[in-house]
Amino acid sequence: MAKVTSKLQLTLPKAIAEQYKIRPGDDLDWLPAGEAIRVVKRDAMESVEPQTLEQRLRLFDQATIRQGKREAGRHVKKPANGGRGWNREELYDRGVSR
């Protein structure tokens, strides 16, 4: 387990660094991934970067399908008033004591 220092720094576990061939001076990108954080070695990320428009569109379509599946798994019941949980008239009365 790694702890965050007061300077927001982390120590990478040696086993992870060796497994992914991470060396001092390597660039790492921190990417949000839902409720997790994905750490990607810069040269590894550049090597898998799609080169053509068709590849990029295919990856986008795949991500859209995955997102649709995630949203389908959530059974959130929307309120009847447009799905917001509030209406325009309520905005004018917020913060006003009566």
Secondary structure by P-SEA (a helix, b strand, c coil): cccccccccccccaaaaaaacccccbbbbbbbcccbbbbbcaaaaaaaccccaaaaaaaaaaaaaaaaaaaaaccccccccccccccaaaaaaccccc
